Amino acid sequence: MKLLLDEMYPDAIAAGLSARDHDAVAAVELAELRNLSDVDVFAAAQREQRAVVTENVADFVPIANAHDAGGRAHCGLVLVHPRKYPRGNPRTIGAMVIALDALARRYAADRPTSMREWL
């Protein structure tokens, strides 16, 4: 499973996943993904066959639902609970790397499944 971390997450998470042999990028490390609308971030993730990692449930779930309603599978959403993985906590980066590593190992690398998983 390839991952695209939404703009709220530091590139250290993507680096930790890359060190574990996962294909992960953070929106903050790519100029072309910074400050895009959520629709455009989702579209970029689909072009690159990546699941989006985000805590922005209110915006990304309707986007994925519309994609599904159009009969198109997508590469998935990994929805992060902000209380379980608070961005201000220094331990969150390591905890997310561990959780995303385990999740990515459960899914095929490039098969759109329209999955939704919670961390």
Secondary structure as GFF3:
##gff-version 3
##sequence-region A 1 119
A	DSSP	beta_strand	2	5	.	.	.	ID=ss1
A	DSSP	alpha_helix	11	19	.	.	.	ID=ss2
A	DSSP	beta_strand	24	26	.	.	.	ID=ss3
A	DSSP	three_ten_helix	27	29	.	.	.	ID=ss4
A	DSSP	three_ten_helix	31	33	.	.	.	ID=ss5
A	DSSP	alpha_helix	38	47	.	.	.	ID=ss6
A	DSSP	beta_strand	50	54	.	.	.	ID=ss7
A	DSSP	alpha_helix	57	69	.	.	.	ID=ss8
A	DSSP	beta_strand	77	79	.	.	.	ID=ss9
A	DSSP	alpha_helix	92	106	.	.	.	ID=ss10
A	DSSP	beta_strand	116	118	.	.	.	ID=ss11
###
